[in-house]
Each structure stands twice: as structure tokens, then as C-alpha cells.
């Protein structure tokens, strides 16, 4: 049986006999298996493991499969899940498939049939196209978006400003069966609050002073496609209530209108603020958060995916060279060093803007540090600052370890697993690189 080399499978099964039997057979088939005996153990284990497939019993000692599935969707959206179910839970398994689960197998099952489902799920489309980036982090985001492209559940994209949330939303639209229908993007922070309701839901003629004609809003114009609500945390509370009703009933009214109109657009939201915290302090409706956060996908900042920096530099160089009609051959050798060491607080948006300015101002065929980082101290971009290879490697390694520690809240053991090294090796590297814990 042909399978991807050392594909990773997570197994959630509390029955010791069945669990051992499945884990042993999957191991013999060449899979790398992580076996958890409860739903909570799986949720904890998945923080350090990234399985390609999760095989899960629908009845667990601490929670049922549906509860586990809903929790998994928050941080592991797109992970294919194969449920194991008894005859009495088949209806529940079918309901889970409609919500986005990959498949189910009913007990008792023949092992060859089970293995055939596993192989099929691992071969399904979802191979990253590197549209969003070449880093492992963005490859996972891309694969997740591919997996959920044709599921009509609401999606919440989170991440810092400029990280690429709208680009991810447009990729989701392009990969979905809605790609021939509109993609309507609304920046909730950019439209004045007194105009936002009319822009979203539209208005009838005479609804207010200046409404001289009927105006279809973004919701109406997104028919059959995707309505992308960026900076959703900036939506005023009264409009949050109307959005909640739209999501729950799929119906809305134009401002000043009485007729109820149907909305068949998929709703995708994005935020660069912590909506959980906003909900706790009364700035965001908890019930709305629950409805828009059915599937959450986090877009990591550029400093945590430095493998994407060089390809993005080249991509934007080509784009702006063509649009400006300039012959820019490339970047000088010292640019890569400076770009890798820069923290990119403005993320991809900052990188794009820097390249646009550099291409516009270049008086030769090559872009140097002085054009890409004119805001740096002149001494920091001269020839004397050229770093030896060993120093450059230490700088990148130091930043990568910092990112791992931030992601794991400073837990050395979890950071070591994330980095693929032992705990003692990580301690040694931290001492050598003078990193504080």
C-alpha cells in the first residue's frame, strides 16, 4: 500500500485493546503515530504535534467526538478527521461530516477498509501551492484554507496588521467553489460609523437625507461569493447585533426598507485585535464571536516566518519593476542580511512598501540597503557592517529560538519540541546565544 513517507497520524482512542491494535497496524504501514487516550490529552498533544490526519473515536471518557471537533476547529482548522463510530452514533458522524469532518468508519470494521480510508484521506488535495509563502507556517495556513474552501462555515482570520489576512481571504475565495462569484472586502475601521450600516446592508430611496436612489450594500453585492469583513473588532455594537442576525437567519433588510432579503454569501472576518479580550471588556459581543469563530485561522507575523522574506522581496521587485517600467535586476548581496535581521513590525505590508519605494527611487539596476532601509543609521548600512557567516547564523538562530519561546509562553520543553531538539540542547544553545529564559 503506497502512503506518504512517514505521514503523521494522531489517534484518539480510550479503549486500550482497540487503540493498541490500530496504533500497531498504522506503525507497520509506515505511519508515525501519536496515541492519546482522551479528548483533553489530544488537545494538549496537538499543541506540539502536527498530524496530517486525526483518527478519533466518537465516544471518549471526558467528552464526545462532537465537543472535541468543535474545540479542534478553533486552532486546528483544516485538519482532516476520520471518526470511528458505533452504529448508534452514525447520525452524529454524518452531522460532523456536514460540519467539516473528513469521513467516518463504523464499528466493527475490517482493517483493510479502514486503511484504505486513511490512505485516501492522506492523498486528497491540499498540497501547498506556495501562493501565500514558502515557510512551513504559511504552507500549513495554505493547506488549511484549501481544506476548508468548500465548507460554508464562517471563518475568522487573526494576525497582526499587515500580516496578509486579506491575501489569505482572497486565496480562500480563489480555491472555493464560489470563485466565479464576487469577493467583497469591507474595512470596518475605514468607513465612518454613521455610514457603515448603509454601506453594509444598503438603503432604500428616501431612507435618509441624501438617499436619492436605492443603494445595494456589500451584503447584497456579495451574492453567491464571499463577504470579507476586515477589522471586525471595530464594528459598532448596534451593528454587531445586526450582523449576528444576518449570520443566524441569513436574512437582512436595507436601511429604510421593510422587505427581507436573503444572503447566500459566505462570511469571512478578520481582526488584528484579541476579540476574546474585547468580548470580556464589553467591546465585542460574545455571541457574535462564537458565530464568526467557527473556524479560526491564524496568520503568523513575518518575523516568525523568515523563509518568506527573500521570496517576497523578489515578488514585489518584479511587480513594481513592471508597473513602473523600470529595469531593476535585483538586490545587492547585503540586502538579504539586513532583511533577515529586521523585525518587520509592519509585516508584509511594510516589506511591500519598502520595495515599492526602493524601485521608484533606484537610479541603477541594483537595490542596496540604503534604498530598502533609508531609515537606518548610515553606519549600520555601510561595508563595515557586513556580517561574517557565523554571526549571521547566530542572529537568525537567536531570533528563531525567541519566536519558539514566545509561541510556547516560555516553556522550554514545548519550545524544544517545536524546534525539533532536546531540552538540554536548547538550554545549551540559549546559554551560547546569551538568551534569557
ChimeraX attribute file (.defattr): number of C-alpha atoms within 10 A of each C-alpha:
attribute: neighborCount
match mode: 1-to-1
recipient: residues
	/A:1	7
	/A:2	8
	/A:3	14
	/A:4	11
	/A:5	9
	/A:6	12
	/A:7	15
	/A:8	20
	/A:9	24
	/A:10	24
	/A:11	25
	/A:12	27
	/A:13	26
	/A:14	20
	/A:15	14
	/A:16	10
	/A:17	9
	/A:18	11
	/A:19	17
	/A:20	14
	/A:21	13
	/A:22	20
	/A:23	20
	/A:24	13
	/A:25	14
	/A:26	18
	/A:27	15
	/A:28	10
	/A:29	14
	/A:30	16
	/A:31	19
	/A:32	17
	/A:33	21
	/A:34	18
	/A:35	21
	/A:36	20
	/A:37	19
	/A:38	22
	/A:39	27
	/A:40	17
	/A:41	13
	/A:42	22
	/A:43	17
	/A:44	11
	/A:45	15
	/A:46	18
	/A:47	14
	/A:48	16
	/A:49	15
	/A:50	16
	/A:51	18
	/A:52	16
	/A:53	22
	/A:54	24
	/A:55	22
	/A:56	28
	/A:57	25
	/A:58	25
	/A:59	20
	/A:60	18
	/A:61	12
	/A:62	14
	/A:63	13
	/A:64	15
	/A:65	23
	/A:66	18
	/A:67	12
	/A:68	19
	/A:69	21
	/A:70	16
	/A:71	17
	/A:72	20
	/A:73	18
	/A:74	16
	/A:75	16
	/A:76	22
	/A:77	24
	/A:78	27
	/A:79	22
	/A:80	22
	/A:81	25
	/A:82	24
	/A:83	27
	/A:84	24
	/A:85	22
	/A:86	16
	/A:87	11
	/A:88	9
	/A:89	15
	/A:90	18
	/A:91	11
	/A:92	14
	/A:93	25
	/A:94	15
	/A:95	13
	/A:96	20
	/A:97	16
	/A:98	14
	/A:99	16
	/A:100	23
	/A:101	20
	/A:102	19
	/A:103	19
	/A:104	22
	/A:105	20
	/A:106	17
	/A:107	11
	/A:108	10
	/A:109	12
	/A:110	10
	/A:111	12
	/A:112	9
	/A:113	11
	/A:114	16
	/A:115	16
	/A:116	11
	/A:117	17
	/A:118	20
	/A:119	17
	/A:120	10
	/A:121	17
	/A:122	17
	/A:123	13
	/A:124	10
	/A:125	10
	/A:126	17
	/A:127	14
	/A:128	19
	/A:129	12
	/A:130	14
	/A:131	12
	/A:132	19
	/A:133	20
	/A:134	20
	/A:135	17
	/A:136	14
	/A:137	18
	/A:138	23
	/A:139	19
	/A:140	23
	/A:141	23
	/A:142	25
	/A:143	20
	/A:144	21
	/A:145	24
	/A:146	23
	/A:147	23
	/A:148	21
	/A:149	20
	/A:150	16
	/A:151	16
	/A:152	17
	/A:153	19
	/A:154	16
	/A:155	25
	/A:156	26
	/A:157	23
	/A:158	22
	/A:159	18
	/A:160	18
	/A:161	18
	/A:162	21
	/A:163	24
	/A:164	21
	/A:165	24
	/A:166	18
	/A:167	13
	/A:168	20
	/A:169	25
	/A:170	18
	/A:171	18
	/A:172	23
	/A:173	26
	/A:174	16
	/A:175	16
	/A:176	20
	/A:177	14
	/A:178	19
	/A:179	17
	/A:180	11
	/A:181	16
	/A:182	16
	/A:183	23
	/A:184	19
	/A:185	18
	/A:186	20
	/A:187	15
	/A:188	20
	/A:189	16
	/A:190	11
	/A:191	13
	/A:192	10
	/A:193	15
	/A:194	9
	/A:195	10
	/A:196	20
	/A:197	22
	/A:198	20
	/A:199	20
	/A:200	22
	/A:201	22
	/A:202	23
	/A:203	23
	/A:204	19
	/A:205	15
	/A:206	14
	/A:207	16
	/A:208	11
	/A:209	7
	/A:210	8
	/A:211	14
	/A:212	12
	/A:213	11
	/A:214	16
	/A:215	17
	/A:216	16
	/A:217	18
	/A:218	21
	/A:219	28
	/A:220	22
	/A:221	20
	/A:222	21
	/A:223	19
	/A:224	18
	/A:225	22
	/A:226	27
	/A:227	26
	/A:228	28
	/A:229	24
	/A:230	24
	/A:231	20
	/A:232	24
	/A:233	24
	/A:234	17
	/A:235	22
	/A:236	17
	/A:237	14
	/A:238	10
	/A:239	14
	/A:240	19
	/A:241	14
	/A:242	17
	/A:243	22
	/A:244	18
	/A:245	14
	/A:246	18
	/A:247	19
	/A:248	11
	/A:249	11
	/A:250	16
	/A:251	17
	/A:252	22
	/A:253	18
	/A:254	24
	/A:255	21
	/A:256	16
	/A:257	16
	/A:258	10
	/A:259	10
	/A:260	11
	/A:261	15
	/A:262	15
	/A:263	19
	/A:264	18
	/A:265	24
	/A:266	24
	/A:267	22
	/A:268	26
	/A:269	24
	/A:270	26
	/A:271	20
	/A:272	18
	/A:273	16
	/A:274	11
	/A:275	19
	/A:276	14
	/A:277	12
	/A:278	15
	/A:279	16
	/A:280	11
	/A:281	10
	/A:282	10
	/A:283	16
	/A:284	21
	/A:285	20
	/A:286	15
	/A:287	12
	/A:288	18
	/A:289	19
	/A:290	12
	/A:291	17
	/A:292	22
	/A:293	20
	/A:294	17
	/A:295	25
	/A:296	22
	/A:297	25
	/A:298	21
	/A:299	21
	/A:300	18
	/A:301	21
	/A:302	25
	/A:303	22
	/A:304	18
	/A:305	17
	/A:306	21
	/A:307	17
	/A:308	21
	/A:309	22
	/A:310	16
	/A:311	13
	/A:312	18
	/A:313	20
	/A:314	13
	/A:315	13
	/A:316	18
	/A:317	21
	/A:318	18
	/A:319	14
	/A:320	20
	/A:321	18
	/A:322	12
	/A:323	8
	/A:324	11
	/A:325	11
	/A:326	16
	/A:327	16
	/A:328	20
	/A:329	13
	/A:330	17
	/A:331	18
	/A:332	12
	/A:333	13
	/A:334	17
	/A:335	21
	/A:336	16
	/A:337	17
	/A:338	20
	/A:339	18
	/A:340	19
	/A:341	15
	/A:342	12
	/A:343	15
	/A:344	19
	/A:345	16
	/A:346	17
	/A:347	19
	/A:348	21
	/A:349	15
	/A:350	16
	/A:351	20
	/A:352	19
	/A:353	14
	/A:354	18
	/A:355	25
	/A:356	18
	/A:357	13
	/A:358	23
	/A:359	28
	/A:360	16
	/A:361	12
	/A:362	16
	/A:363	12
	/A:364	12
	/A:365	14
	/A:366	16
	/A:367	23
	/A:368	21
	/A:369	22
	/A:370	16
	/A:371	18
	/A:372	23
	/A:373	19
	/A:374	13
	/A:375	8
	/A:376	11
	/A:377	10
	/A:378	11
	/A:379	9
	/A:380	14
	/A:381	18
	/A:382	12
	/A:383	9
	/A:384	8
	/A:385	11
	/A:386	15
	/A:387	14
	/A:388	8
	/A:389	10
	/A:390	8
	/A:391	11
	/A:392	16
	/A:393	11
	/A:394	14
	/A:395	16
	/A:396	15
	/A:397	15
	/A:398	17
	/A:399	18
	/A:400	17
	/A:401	21
	/A:402	18
	/A:403	17
	/A:404	20
	/A:405	20
	/A:406	12
	/A:407	14
	/A:408	16
	/A:409	11
	/A:410	14
	/A:411	13
	/A:412	18
	/A:413	18
	/A:414	18
	/A:415	24
	/A:416	21
	/A:417	16
	/A:418	18
	/A:419	16
	/A:420	11
	/A:421	12
	/A:422	14
	/A:423	15
	/A:424	12
	/A:425	12
	/A:426	19
	/A:427	16
	/A:428	12
	/A:429	15
	/A:430	17
	/A:431	12
	/A:432	11
	/A:433	14
	/A:434	10
	/A:435	13
	/A:436	7
	/A:437	11
